[in-house]
Amino acid sequence: MAATALAAATVMAMVVASAMEGAAQSARPPEEQPEHYPEGAHREDTFYFCTACHSFKLVAAQGMSRDRWNDTLDFMVSRHKMPDVQGQDREKILDYLSSAFPERREPRGWQSPFAPK
């Protein structure tokens, strides 16, 4: 009788564990993809450059002028040791950021306390 109860409890624990694992997998947010963000020239290059260090949601939450985006890149180079991208590559990144996430009058979402003002 005890062996039957133990076997039933083991099977039940396996069923519950399997159900919990399935629920955890379905509850995970989808992985970020460039296609989740505004279309524009250089979207993929910018996405992959930025996501080497952080979520692109952080980028998308900002709204800055081209000059502020440029200052932000400089800040990340000096403060966080980001690779110092220059020339055409930097222009491409700034083109996308300033067109996809332009300056807003009212801040939206979380603002980094470390971003240049």
Phi and psi in radians as a Rosetta constraint file:
Dihedral C 1 N 2 CA 2 C 2 CIRCULARHARMONIC -1.130 0.35
Dihedral N 2 CA 2 C 2 N 3 CIRCULARHARMONIC -0.664 0.35
Dihedral C 2 N 3 CA 3 C 3 CIRCULARHARMONIC -1.138 0.35
Dihedral N 3 CA 3 C 3 N 4 CIRCULARHARMONIC -0.671 0.35
Dihedral C 3 N 4 CA 4 C 4 CIRCULARHARMONIC -1.150 0.35
Dihedral N 4 CA 4 C 4 N 5 CIRCULARHARMONIC -0.744 0.35
Dihedral C 4 N 5 CA 5 C 5 CIRCULARHARMONIC -1.131 0.35
Dihedral N 5 CA 5 C 5 N 6 CIRCULARHARMONIC -0.722 0.35
Dihedral C 5 N 6 CA 6 C 6 CIRCULARHARMONIC -1.119 0.35
Dihedral N 6 CA 6 C 6 N 7 CIRCULARHARMONIC -0.746 0.35
Dihedral C 6 N 7 CA 7 C 7 CIRCULARHARMONIC -1.109 0.35
Dihedral N 7 CA 7 C 7 N 8 CIRCULARHARMONIC -0.741 0.35
Dihedral C 7 N 8 CA 8 C 8 CIRCULARHARMONIC -1.130 0.35
Dihedral N 8 CA 8 C 8 N 9 CIRCULARHARMONIC -0.714 0.35
Dihedral C 8 N 9 CA 9 C 9 CIRCULARHARMONIC -1.148 0.35
Dihedral N 9 CA 9 C 9 N 10 CIRCULARHARMONIC -0.672 0.35
Dihedral C 9 N 10 CA 10 C 10 CIRCULARHARMONIC -1.132 0.35
Dihedral N 10 CA 10 C 10 N 11 CIRCULARHARMONIC -0.791 0.35
Dihedral C 10 N 11 CA 11 C 11 CIRCULARHARMONIC -1.088 0.35
Dihedral N 11 CA 11 C 11 N 12 CIRCULARHARMONIC -0.752 0.35
Dihedral C 11 N 12 CA 12 C 12 CIRCULARHARMONIC -1.103 0.35
Dihedral N 12 CA 12 C 12 N 13 CIRCULARHARMONIC -0.721 0.35
Dihedral C 12 N 13 CA 13 C 13 CIRCULARHARMONIC -1.111 0.35
Dihedral N 13 CA 13 C 13 N 14 CIRCULARHARMONIC -0.682 0.35
Dihedral C 13 N 14 CA 14 C 14 CIRCULARHARMONIC -1.157 0.35
Dihedral N 14 CA 14 C 14 N 15 CIRCULARHARMONIC -0.698 0.35
Dihedral C 14 N 15 CA 15 C 15 CIRCULARHARMONIC -1.123 0.35
Dihedral N 15 CA 15 C 15 N 16 CIRCULARHARMONIC -0.798 0.35
Dihedral C 15 N 16 CA 16 C 16 CIRCULARHARMONIC -1.105 0.35
Dihedral N 16 CA 16 C 16 N 17 CIRCULARHARMONIC -0.782 0.35
Dihedral C 16 N 17 CA 17 C 17 CIRCULARHARMONIC -1.078 0.35
Dihedral N 17 CA 17 C 17 N 18 CIRCULARHARMONIC -0.726 0.35
Dihedral C 17 N 18 CA 18 C 18 CIRCULARHARMONIC -1.121 0.35
Dihedral N 18 CA 18 C 18 N 19 CIRCULARHARMONIC -0.733 0.35
Dihedral C 18 N 19 CA 19 C 19 CIRCULARHARMONIC -1.143 0.35
Dihedral N 19 CA 19 C 19 N 20 CIRCULARHARMONIC -0.696 0.35
Dihedral C 19 N 20 CA 20 C 20 CIRCULARHARMONIC -1.164 0.35
Dihedral N 20 CA 20 C 20 N 21 CIRCULARHARMONIC -0.686 0.35
Dihedral C 20 N 21 CA 21 C 21 CIRCULARHARMONIC -1.117 0.35
Dihedral N 21 CA 21 C 21 N 22 CIRCULARHARMONIC -0.741 0.35
Dihedral C 21 N 22 CA 22 C 22 CIRCULARHARMONIC -1.104 0.35
Dihedral N 22 CA 22 C 22 N 23 CIRCULARHARMONIC -0.704 0.35
Dihedral C 22 N 23 CA 23 C 23 CIRCULARHARMONIC -1.165 0.35
Dihedral N 23 CA 23 C 23 N 24 CIRCULARHARMONIC -0.686 0.35
Dihedral C 23 N 24 CA 24 C 24 CIRCULARHARMONIC -1.141 0.35
Dihedral N 24 CA 24 C 24 N 25 CIRCULARHARMONIC -0.701 0.35
Dihedral C 24 N 25 CA 25 C 25 CIRCULARHARMONIC -1.177 0.35
Dihedral N 25 CA 25 C 25 N 26 CIRCULARHARMONIC -0.671 0.35
Dihedral C 25 N 26 CA 26 C 26 CIRCULARHARMONIC -1.328 0.35
Dihedral N 26 CA 26 C 26 N 27 CIRCULARHARMONIC -0.345 0.35
Dihedral C 26 N 27 CA 27 C 27 CIRCULARHARMONIC -1.471 0.35
Dihedral N 27 CA 27 C 27 N 28 CIRCULARHARMONIC -0.212 0.35
Dihedral C 27 N 28 CA 28 C 28 CIRCULARHARMONIC -1.183 0.35
Dihedral N 28 CA 28 C 28 N 29 CIRCULARHARMONIC 2.416 0.35
Dihedral C 28 N 29 CA 29 C 29 CIRCULARHARMONIC -1.203 0.35
Dihedral N 29 CA 29 C 29 N 30 CIRCULARHARMONIC 2.646 0.35
Dihedral C 29 N 30 CA 30 C 30 CIRCULARHARMONIC -1.130 0.35
Dihedral N 30 CA 30 C 30 N 31 CIRCULARHARMONIC 2.612 0.35
Dihedral C 30 N 31 CA 31 C 31 CIRCULARHARMONIC -1.143 0.35
Dihedral N 31 CA 31 C 31 N 32 CIRCULARHARMONIC 2.462 0.35
Dihedral C 31 N 32 CA 32 C 32 CIRCULARHARMONIC -1.131 0.35
Dihedral N 32 CA 32 C 32 N 33 CIRCULARHARMONIC 2.457 0.35
Dihedral C 32 N 33 CA 33 C 33 CIRCULARHARMONIC -2.344 0.35
Dihedral N 33 CA 33 C 33 N 34 CIRCULARHARMONIC 2.655 0.35
Dihedral C 33 N 34 CA 34 C 34 CIRCULARHARMONIC -0.967 0.35
Dihedral N 34 CA 34 C 34 N 35 CIRCULARHARMONIC -0.580 0.35
Dihedral C 34 N 35 CA 35 C 35 CIRCULARHARMONIC -1.150 0.35
Dihedral N 35 CA 35 C 35 N 36 CIRCULARHARMONIC -0.222 0.35
Dihedral C 35 N 36 CA 36 C 36 CIRCULARHARMONIC -1.377 0.35
Dihedral N 36 CA 36 C 36 N 37 CIRCULARHARMONIC -0.100 0.35
Dihedral C 36 N 37 CA 37 C 37 CIRCULARHARMONIC -2.081 0.35
Dihedral N 37 CA 37 C 37 N 38 CIRCULARHARMONIC 2.882 0.35
Dihedral C 37 N 38 CA 38 C 38 CIRCULARHARMONIC -0.938 0.35
Dihedral N 38 CA 38 C 38 N 39 CIRCULARHARMONIC 2.452 0.35
Dihedral C 38 N 39 CA 39 C 39 CIRCULARHARMONIC -1.147 0.35
Dihedral N 39 CA 39 C 39 N 40 CIRCULARHARMONIC 2.681 0.35
Dihedral C 39 N 40 CA 40 C 40 CIRCULARHARMONIC 2.861 0.35
Dihedral N 40 CA 40 C 40 N 41 CIRCULARHARMONIC 2.798 0.35
Dihedral C 40 N 41 CA 41 C 41 CIRCULARHARMONIC -1.058 0.35
Dihedral N 41 CA 41 C 41 N 42 CIRCULARHARMONIC 2.381 0.35
Dihedral C 41 N 42 CA 42 C 42 CIRCULARHARMONIC 1.280 0.35
Dihedral N 42 CA 42 C 42 N 43 CIRCULARHARMONIC 0.298 0.35
Dihedral C 42 N 43 CA 43 C 43 CIRCULARHARMONIC -1.023 0.35
Dihedral N 43 CA 43 C 43 N 44 CIRCULARHARMONIC -0.848 0.35
Dihedral C 43 N 44 CA 44 C 44 CIRCULARHARMONIC -1.165 0.35
Dihedral N 44 CA 44 C 44 N 45 CIRCULARHARMONIC -0.758 0.35
Dihedral C 44 N 45 CA 45 C 45 CIRCULARHARMONIC -1.024 0.35
Dihedral N 45 CA 45 C 45 N 46 CIRCULARHARMONIC -0.799 0.35
Dihedral C 45 N 46 CA 46 C 46 CIRCULARHARMONIC -1.144 0.35
Dihedral N 46 CA 46 C 46 N 47 CIRCULARHARMONIC -0.796 0.35
Dihedral C 46 N 47 CA 47 C 47 CIRCULARHARMONIC -0.969 0.35
Dihedral N 47 CA 47 C 47 N 48 CIRCULARHARMONIC -0.897 0.35
Dihedral C 47 N 48 CA 48 C 48 CIRCULARHARMONIC -1.250 0.35
Dihedral N 48 CA 48 C 48 N 49 CIRCULARHARMONIC -0.541 0.35
Dihedral C 48 N 49 CA 49 C 49 CIRCULARHARMONIC -1.133 0.35
Dihedral N 49 CA 49 C 49 N 50 CIRCULARHARMONIC -0.830 0.35
Dihedral C 49 N 50 CA 50 C 50 CIRCULARHARMONIC -1.237 0.35
Dihedral N 50 CA 50 C 50 N 51 CIRCULARHARMONIC -0.689 0.35
Dihedral C 50 N 51 CA 51 C 51 CIRCULARHARMONIC -1.342 0.35
Dihedral N 51 CA 51 C 51 N 52 CIRCULARHARMONIC -0.016 0.35
Dihedral C 51 N 52 CA 52 C 52 CIRCULARHARMONIC -1.147 0.35
Dihedral N 52 CA 52 C 52 N 53 CIRCULARHARMONIC -0.409 0.35
Dihedral C 52 N 53 CA 53 C 53 CIRCULARHARMONIC -2.074 0.35
Dihedral N 53 CA 53 C 53 N 54 CIRCULARHARMONIC -0.539 0.35
Dihedral C 53 N 54 CA 54 C 54 CIRCULARHARMONIC -2.718 0.35
Dihedral N 54 CA 54 C 54 N 55 CIRCULARHARMONIC 2.964 0.35
Dihedral C 54 N 55 CA 55 C 55 CIRCULARHARMONIC -1.086 0.35
Dihedral N 55 CA 55 C 55 N 56 CIRCULARHARMONIC 2.545 0.35
Dihedral C 55 N 56 CA 56 C 56 CIRCULARHARMONIC -1.324 0.35
Dihedral N 56 CA 56 C 56 N 57 CIRCULARHARMONIC -0.281 0.35
Dihedral C 56 N 57 CA 57 C 57 CIRCULARHARMONIC -1.065 0.35
Dihedral N 57 CA 57 C 57 N 58 CIRCULARHARMONIC -0.589 0.35
Dihedral C 57 N 58 CA 58 C 58 CIRCULARHARMONIC -1.085 0.35
Dihedral N 58 CA 58 C 58 N 59 CIRCULARHARMONIC -0.727 0.35
Dihedral C 58 N 59 CA 59 C 59 CIRCULARHARMONIC -1.159 0.35
Dihedral N 59 CA 59 C 59 N 60 CIRCULARHARMONIC -0.836 0.35
Dihedral C 59 N 60 CA 60 C 60 CIRCULARHARMONIC -1.123 0.35
Dihedral N 60 CA 60 C 60 N 61 CIRCULARHARMONIC -0.386 0.35
Dihedral C 60 N 61 CA 61 C 61 CIRCULARHARMONIC -1.351 0.35
Dihedral N 61 CA 61 C 61 N 62 CIRCULARHARMONIC -0.233 0.35
Dihedral C 61 N 62 CA 62 C 62 CIRCULARHARMONIC -1.573 0.35
Dihedral N 62 CA 62 C 62 N 63 CIRCULARHARMONIC 2.833 0.35
Dihedral C 62 N 63 CA 63 C 63 CIRCULARHARMONIC -2.608 0.35
Dihedral N 63 CA 63 C 63 N 64 CIRCULARHARMONIC 1.801 0.35
Dihedral C 63 N 64 CA 64 C 64 CIRCULARHARMONIC -2.361 0.35
Dihedral N 64 CA 64 C 64 N 65 CIRCULARHARMONIC 2.792 0.35
Dihedral C 64 N 65 CA 65 C 65 CIRCULARHARMONIC -1.249 0.35
Dihedral N 65 CA 65 C 65 N 66 CIRCULARHARMONIC 2.895 0.35
Dihedral C 65 N 66 CA 66 C 66 CIRCULARHARMONIC -1.012 0.35
Dihedral N 66 CA 66 C 66 N 67 CIRCULARHARMONIC -0.718 0.35
Dihedral C 66 N 67 CA 67 C 67 CIRCULARHARMONIC -1.086 0.35
Dihedral N 67 CA 67 C 67 N 68 CIRCULARHARMONIC -0.734 0.35
Dihedral C 67 N 68 CA 68 C 68 CIRCULARHARMONIC -1.205 0.35
Dihedral N 68 CA 68 C 68 N 69 CIRCULARHARMONIC -0.654 0.35
Dihedral C 68 N 69 CA 69 C 69 CIRCULARHARMONIC -1.067 0.35
Dihedral N 69 CA 69 C 69 N 70 CIRCULARHARMONIC -0.747 0.35
Dihedral C 69 N 70 CA 70 C 70 CIRCULARHARMONIC -1.077 0.35
Dihedral N 70 CA 70 C 70 N 71 CIRCULARHARMONIC -0.792 0.35
Dihedral C 70 N 71 CA 71 C 71 CIRCULARHARMONIC -1.077 0.35
Dihedral N 71 CA 71 C 71 N 72 CIRCULARHARMONIC -0.644 0.35
Dihedral C 71 N 72 CA 72 C 72 CIRCULARHARMONIC -1.139 0.35
Dihedral N 72 CA 72 C 72 N 73 CIRCULARHARMONIC -0.713 0.35
Dihedral C 72 N 73 CA 73 C 73 CIRCULARHARMONIC -1.075 0.35
Dihedral N 73 CA 73 C 73 N 74 CIRCULARHARMONIC -0.775 0.35
Dihedral C 73 N 74 CA 74 C 74 CIRCULARHARMONIC -1.032 0.35
Dihedral N 74 CA 74 C 74 N 75 CIRCULARHARMONIC -0.746 0.35
Dihedral C 74 N 75 CA 75 C 75 CIRCULARHARMONIC -1.059 0.35
Dihedral N 75 CA 75 C 75 N 76 CIRCULARHARMONIC -0.778 0.35
Dihedral C 75 N 76 CA 76 C 76 CIRCULARHARMONIC -1.172 0.35
Dihedral N 76 CA 76 C 76 N 77 CIRCULARHARMONIC -0.557 0.35
Dihedral C 76 N 77 CA 77 C 77 CIRCULARHARMONIC -1.142 0.35
Dihedral N 77 CA 77 C 77 N 78 CIRCULARHARMONIC -0.859 0.35
Dihedral C 77 N 78 CA 78 C 78 CIRCULARHARMONIC -1.314 0.35
Dihedral N 78 CA 78 C 78 N 79 CIRCULARHARMONIC -0.673 0.35
Dihedral C 78 N 79 CA 79 C 79 CIRCULARHARMONIC -1.526 0.35
Dihedral N 79 CA 79 C 79 N 80 CIRCULARHARMONIC -0.675 0.35
Dihedral C 79 N 80 CA 80 C 80 CIRCULARHARMONIC -2.025 0.35
Dihedral N 80 CA 80 C 80 N 81 CIRCULARHARMONIC 0.146 0.35
Dihedral C 80 N 81 CA 81 C 81 CIRCULARHARMONIC 1.057 0.35
Dihedral N 81 CA 81 C 81 N 82 CIRCULARHARMONIC 0.570 0.35
Dihedral C 81 N 82 CA 82 C 82 CIRCULARHARMONIC -1.142 0.35
Dihedral N 82 CA 82 C 82 N 83 CIRCULARHARMONIC 2.525 0.35
Dihedral C 82 N 83 CA 83 C 83 CIRCULARHARMONIC -0.982 0.35
Dihedral N 83 CA 83 C 83 N 84 CIRCULARHARMONIC 2.370 0.35
Dihedral C 83 N 84 CA 84 C 84 CIRCULARHARMONIC -1.457 0.35
Dihedral N 84 CA 84 C 84 N 85 CIRCULARHARMONIC 1.579 0.35
Dihedral C 84 N 85 CA 85 C 85 CIRCULARHARMONIC -1.383 0.35
Dihedral N 85 CA 85 C 85 N 86 CIRCULARHARMONIC 2.305 0.35
Dihedral C 85 N 86 CA 86 C 86 CIRCULARHARMONIC -2.358 0.35
Dihedral N 86 CA 86 C 86 N 87 CIRCULARHARMONIC 3.085 0.35
Dihedral C 86 N 87 CA 87 C 87 CIRCULARHARMONIC 1.177 0.35
Dihedral N 87 CA 87 C 87 N 88 CIRCULARHARMONIC -2.492 0.35
Dihedral C 87 N 88 CA 88 C 88 CIRCULARHARMONIC -1.057 0.35
Dihedral N 88 CA 88 C 88 N 89 CIRCULARHARMONIC -0.654 0.35
Dihedral C 88 N 89 CA 89 C 89 CIRCULARHARMONIC -1.101 0.35
Dihedral N 89 CA 89 C 89 N 90 CIRCULARHARMONIC -0.737 0.35
Dihedral C 89 N 90 CA 90 C 90 CIRCULARHARMONIC -1.158 0.35
Dihedral N 90 CA 90 C 90 N 91 CIRCULARHARMONIC -0.714 0.35
Dihedral C 90 N 91 CA 91 C 91 CIRCULARHARMONIC -1.056 0.35
Dihedral N 91 CA 91 C 91 N 92 CIRCULARHARMONIC -0.709 0.35
Dihedral C 91 N 92 CA 92 C 92 CIRCULARHARMONIC -1.092 0.35
Dihedral N 92 CA 92 C 92 N 93 CIRCULARHARMONIC -0.787 0.35
Dihedral C 92 N 93 CA 93 C 93 CIRCULARHARMONIC -1.089 0.35
Dihedral N 93 CA 93 C 93 N 94 CIRCULARHARMONIC -0.811 0.35
Dihedral C 93 N 94 CA 94 C 94 CIRCULARHARMONIC -1.130 0.35
Dihedral N 94 CA 94 C 94 N 95 CIRCULARHARMONIC -0.645 0.35
Dihedral C 94 N 95 CA 95 C 95 CIRCULARHARMONIC -1.016 0.35
Dihedral N 95 CA 95 C 95 N 96 CIRCULARHARMONIC -0.847 0.35
Dihedral C 95 N 96 CA 96 C 96 CIRCULARHARMONIC -1.176 0.35
Dihedral N 96 CA 96 C 96 N 97 CIRCULARHARMONIC -0.864 0.35
Dihedral C 96 N 97 CA 97 C 97 CIRCULARHARMONIC -1.060 0.35
Dihedral N 97 CA 97 C 97 N 98 CIRCULARHARMONIC -0.762 0.35
Dihedral C 97 N 98 CA 98 C 98 CIRCULARHARMONIC -1.265 0.35
Dihedral N 98 CA 98 C 98 N 99 CIRCULARHARMONIC -0.423 0.35
Dihedral C 98 N 99 CA 99 C 99 CIRCULARHARMONIC -1.586 0.35
Dihedral N 99 CA 99 C 99 N 100 CIRCULARHARMONIC -0.657 0.35
Dihedral C 99 N 100 CA 100 C 100 CIRCULARHARMONIC -1.400 0.35
Dihedral N 100 CA 100 C 100 N 101 CIRCULARHARMONIC -0.559 0.35
Dihedral C 100 N 101 CA 101 C 101 CIRCULARHARMONIC -2.318 0.35
Dihedral N 101 CA 101 C 101 N 102 CIRCULARHARMONIC 1.120 0.35
Dihedral C 101 N 102 CA 102 C 102 CIRCULARHARMONIC -1.220 0.35
Dihedral N 102 CA 102 C 102 N 103 CIRCULARHARMONIC 2.944 0.35
Dihedral C 102 N 103 CA 103 C 103 CIRCULARHARMONIC -1.013 0.35
Dihedral N 103 CA 103 C 103 N 104 CIRCULARHARMONIC 2.397 0.35
Dihedral C 103 N 104 CA 104 C 104 CIRCULARHARMONIC -2.043 0.35
Dihedral N 104 CA 104 C 104 N 105 CIRCULARHARMONIC 2.635 0.35
Dihedral C 104 N 105 CA 105 C 105 CIRCULARHARMONIC -1.260 0.35
Dihedral N 105 CA 105 C 105 N 106 CIRCULARHARMONIC -0.759 0.35
Dihedral C 105 N 106 CA 106 C 106 CIRCULARHARMONIC -1.844 0.35
Dihedral N 106 CA 106 C 106 N 107 CIRCULARHARMONIC 2.177 0.35
Dihedral C 106 N 107 CA 107 C 107 CIRCULARHARMONIC -1.059 0.35
Dihedral N 107 CA 107 C 107 N 108 CIRCULARHARMONIC 2.544 0.35
Dihedral C 107 N 108 CA 108 C 108 CIRCULARHARMONIC -2.126 0.35
Dihedral N 108 CA 108 C 108 N 109 CIRCULARHARMONIC 2.293 0.35
Dihedral C 108 N 109 CA 109 C 109 CIRCULARHARMONIC 1.254 0.35
Dihedral N 109 CA 109 C 109 N 110 CIRCULARHARMONIC -2.879 0.35
Dihedral C 109 N 110 CA 110 C 110 CIRCULARHARMONIC -1.223 0.35
Dihedral N 110 CA 110 C 110 N 111 CIRCULARHARMONIC 2.380 0.35
Dihedral C 110 N 111 CA 111 C 111 CIRCULARHARMONIC -1.977 0.35
Dihedral N 111 CA 111 C 111 N 112 CIRCULARHARMONIC 2.288 0.35
Dihedral C 111 N 112 CA 112 C 112 CIRCULARHARMONIC -1.138 0.35
Dihedral N 112 CA 112 C 112 N 113 CIRCULARHARMONIC 2.218 0.35
Dihedral C 112 N 113 CA 113 C 113 CIRCULARHARMONIC -1.229 0.35
Dihedral N 113 CA 113 C 113 N 114 CIRCULARHARMONIC -0.188 0.35
Dihedral C 113 N 114 CA 114 C 114 CIRCULARHARMONIC -1.717 0.35
Dihedral N 114 CA 114 C 114 N 115 CIRCULARHARMONIC -0.117 0.35
Dihedral C 114 N 115 CA 115 C 115 CIRCULARHARMONIC -1.201 0.35
Dihedral N 115 CA 115 C 115 N 116 CIRCULARHARMONIC 2.477 0.35
Dihedral C 115 N 116 CA 116 C 116 CIRCULARHARMONIC -1.056 0.35
Dihedral N 116 CA 116 C 116 N 117 CIRCULARHARMONIC 2.544 0.35
